Amino acid sequence: MSLLIYGMITSLDGYVADEAGRFDWAEPDEQVHVFISNLQRDAGTHLYGRRMYETMVAWESPELSANQPPYIQDFARIWRAADKVVYSTTLREVHSARTRLERRFDPDAVRRLKQDAERNVLIAGPTLASHAIRAGLVDECHLFIAPVVVGGGLPAFPGVQAPLRLLDERRFERGMVYLRYGTG
């Protein structure tokens, strides 16, 4: 059985995007990017809501990373190698390989996916993750806390209350902090 892991970069005050929908303040530096890539290397499937998928699908293009440093190219290869499930009632189609579109979030289907998967499953996007957390499906939360306060926006845990226990932590040179929590 695999783990379902919710991972996001957030501001210190708990937002994944500011009130204008921007998240440029969350761009990871090389050290953080390499760390994230190593975490994602163990995942076989990514679960996304529409907005997160529309952000991440850029990694599908080899041209995006072609002239980038090796650590960016590595992340792109890892992303393209994973299966992806996109939950959306508004998207007509998906534009990446190894990707399927689901019209609704089905906790039982995700439970079966976890049971059958040989590698971990990652879920990204706070709205989708909140459904999975409320359904008791998320095993761990991997938060990267950026050293910035944005004052409002899209919270990392919208409408969710859940006890968490700290499993691991790491500080990075430019002030980002990684916190790994277990649920339940």
C-alpha positions as CSV (number, residue, x, y, z in Angstrom):
1,M,0.0,0.0,0.0
2,S,1.3,3.4,-0.9
3,L,1.1,6.7,1.0
4,L,-1.0,9.6,-0.2
5,I,1.1,12.7,0.4
6,Y,-0.2,16.3,0.2
7,G,2.7,18.6,-0.7
8,M,2.6,22.4,-1.2
9,I,4.8,25.5,-0.9
10,T,3.1,28.0,1.4
11,S,3.7,31.4,2.8
12,L,4.6,31.7,6.5
13,D,1.0,32.7,7.1
14,G,-0.4,29.6,5.3
15,Y,-1.3,30.7,1.8
16,V,-0.4,28.9,-1.5
17,A,-1.3,32.0,-3.5
18,D,-1.8,35.6,-2.5
19,E,-5.1,37.6,-2.9
20,A,-4.2,38.4,-6.6
21,G,-3.6,34.7,-7.3
22,R,0.2,35.1,-7.5
23,F,2.7,32.7,-6.1
24,D,5.9,34.0,-7.6
25,W,7.2,34.5,-4.0
26,A,7.2,30.7,-3.7
27,E,9.7,29.8,-6.5
28,P,12.1,27.3,-5.0
29,D,15.8,27.9,-5.4
30,E,18.1,25.1,-6.6
31,Q,18.6,23.5,-3.1
32,V,14.9,23.3,-2.5
33,H,14.1,22.2,-6.1
34,V,16.6,19.3,-5.8
35,F,15.0,18.3,-2.5
36,I,11.5,18.4,-4.0
37,S,12.6,16.3,-7.0
38,N,14.1,13.7,-4.7
39,L,10.8,13.5,-2.8
40,Q,8.8,13.2,-6.0
41,R,11.1,10.5,-7.4
42,D,9.3,8.1,-5.1
43,A,5.9,8.9,-6.5
44,G,4.1,7.1,-9.3
45,T,0.9,9.2,-9.5
46,H,0.0,12.8,-9.1
47,L,-3.6,14.0,-8.2
48,Y,-4.4,17.5,-9.3
49,G,-7.4,19.9,-9.3
50,R,-7.8,22.0,-12.5
51,R,-5.9,25.0,-11.4
52,M,-2.9,23.0,-10.1
53,Y,-2.9,21.0,-13.3
54,E,-3.0,24.1,-15.4
55,T,0.1,25.4,-13.5
56,M,2.0,22.1,-13.7
57,V,1.2,21.0,-17.3
58,A,4.0,23.4,-18.5
59,W,6.4,20.7,-17.4
60,E,5.1,18.5,-20.1
61,S,7.0,20.6,-22.7
62,P,10.6,19.5,-23.2
63,E,11.3,23.0,-24.5
64,L,10.5,24.5,-21.1
65,S,13.5,22.8,-19.5
66,A,15.8,22.4,-22.5
67,N,18.0,25.4,-21.8
68,Q,17.5,25.2,-18.0
69,P,20.0,23.9,-15.4
70,P,20.2,20.2,-14.8
71,Y,18.1,20.3,-11.6
72,I,15.2,21.8,-13.6
73,Q,15.6,19.2,-16.4
74,D,15.5,16.5,-13.7
75,F,12.3,17.8,-12.2
76,A,10.7,17.9,-15.6
77,R,11.7,14.3,-16.4
78,I,10.3,13.1,-13.0
79,W,7.0,15.0,-13.6
80,R,6.6,13.6,-17.2
81,A,7.3,10.0,-16.0
82,A,4.5,10.0,-13.4
83,D,0.9,9.2,-14.0
84,K,-1.5,12.1,-13.5
85,V,-5.2,12.3,-12.5
86,V,-6.9,15.6,-13.0
87,Y,-10.2,16.3,-11.2
88,S,-12.3,18.9,-13.0
89,T,-15.9,19.5,-14.1
90,T,-14.8,22.4,-16.4
91,L,-11.8,21.0,-18.4
92,R,-12.7,19.5,-21.7
93,E,-9.5,17.6,-22.1
94,V,-6.0,17.2,-20.7
95,H,-2.8,18.1,-22.6
96,S,-0.2,15.8,-21.2
97,A,0.8,12.2,-21.6
98,R,0.0,9.7,-18.9
99,T,-2.9,11.8,-17.7
100,R,-6.6,11.1,-17.3
101,L,-9.5,13.4,-16.5
102,E,-12.0,12.6,-13.8
103,R,-15.2,14.7,-13.4
104,R,-15.5,14.2,-9.6
105,F,-13.4,13.2,-6.7
106,D,-14.3,9.7,-5.6
107,P,-12.7,8.8,-2.2
108,D,-13.3,5.1,-2.8
109,A,-11.4,5.2,-6.1
110,V,-8.5,7.1,-4.4
111,R,-8.5,4.5,-1.6
112,R,-8.2,1.7,-4.2
113,L,-5.5,3.6,-6.0
114,K,-3.5,3.8,-2.7
115,Q,-4.1,0.1,-2.1
116,D,-3.0,-1.0,-5.5
117,A,-0.1,1.5,-6.2
118,E,3.4,0.3,-5.9
119,R,4.7,3.9,-5.4
120,N,3.5,6.8,-3.4
121,V,0.6,9.0,-4.7
122,L,1.0,12.8,-4.4
123,I,-1.9,15.2,-4.2
124,A,-1.4,18.9,-4.9
125,G,-3.7,21.8,-4.8
126,P,-5.4,22.9,-1.5
127,T,-9.0,22.5,-2.6
128,L,-8.6,18.9,-3.9
129,A,-6.4,18.0,-0.9
130,S,-9.0,19.3,1.5
131,H,-11.5,16.8,0.1
132,A,-8.9,14.0,0.6
133,I,-8.0,15.1,4.1
134,R,-11.7,15.2,5.1
135,A,-12.1,11.7,3.7
136,G,-9.2,10.4,5.8
137,L,-7.1,9.6,2.8
138,V,-4.0,11.7,3.3
139,D,-1.2,10.0,5.2
140,E,1.4,12.8,5.2
141,C,1.6,16.6,4.6
142,H,4.9,17.9,3.1
143,L,4.9,21.7,3.5
144,F,7.6,24.0,2.3
145,I,7.2,27.3,4.2
146,A,8.5,30.3,2.2
147,P,9.9,33.2,4.3
148,V,7.2,35.6,3.3
149,V,3.9,36.8,4.7
150,V,1.3,37.6,2.0
151,G,-1.6,38.6,4.2
152,G,-4.4,36.6,2.5
153,G,-5.3,34.5,-0.5
154,L,-5.8,30.8,-1.0
155,P,-5.1,28.9,2.2
156,A,-3.2,25.7,2.2
157,F,-5.9,23.9,4.2
158,P,-9.3,25.5,3.2
159,G,-12.0,24.4,5.6
160,V,-9.9,21.6,7.2
161,Q,-9.2,20.9,10.8
162,A,-6.8,17.9,11.3
163,P,-4.4,16.9,14.0
164,L,-0.9,16.5,12.7
165,R,2.3,15.2,14.2
166,L,5.7,16.4,13.1
167,L,7.8,13.6,11.5
168,D,10.7,15.6,10.0
169,E,12.0,19.1,9.4
170,R,14.7,20.8,7.4
171,R,15.9,24.4,7.0
172,F,17.3,25.6,3.7
173,E,20.0,28.3,3.2
174,R,17.6,31.0,1.9
175,G,15.1,30.6,4.6
176,M,12.6,28.1,3.2
177,V,11.6,25.4,5.8
178,Y,10.4,21.9,5.1
179,L,7.9,20.3,7.5
180,R,6.8,16.7,7.1
181,Y,3.7,15.8,9.1
182,G,1.8,12.6,9.6
183,T,-1.9,12.6,9.9
184,G,-4.2,11.0,12.4
